[in-house]
Amino acid sequence: MADRSDTRRVRRWIGLAVLLVIVGTAWVVIPRLGAGARSPVVIVLLCGVAILVMKLVERQVHKWFQRWAEKQAARTPPPNKPR
């Protein structure tokens, strides 16, 4: 069974690969925006990238709020039980 550090390492490499694909796509698409800003392909690509970025941000914010709630729960003592 792989331990957590191996899993994190694999996730980082996958994240790096995805980032490189996005940067490569942007490298190709951005120069073409000036020439054909109304091209349907460009509009679809930009919408797709925007959705992916939105989902990534949503996921990270959700994780942050979860960690924050866990910290708050650890600080607060459990309520007293009624007798």
SULPE-V421504 format. One record per run of one state. SS is the DSSP state (H for helix, E for strand, L for the rest). FROM is the first residue (numbers start at 1). LEN is the number of residues. Records with the same first field share a line. If there is no record, write none. Layout:
# SULPE-V421504
SS = FROM-LEN + FROM-LEN
This chain:
# SULPE-V421504
L = 1-3 + 34-6 + 76-8
H = 4-30 + 40-36
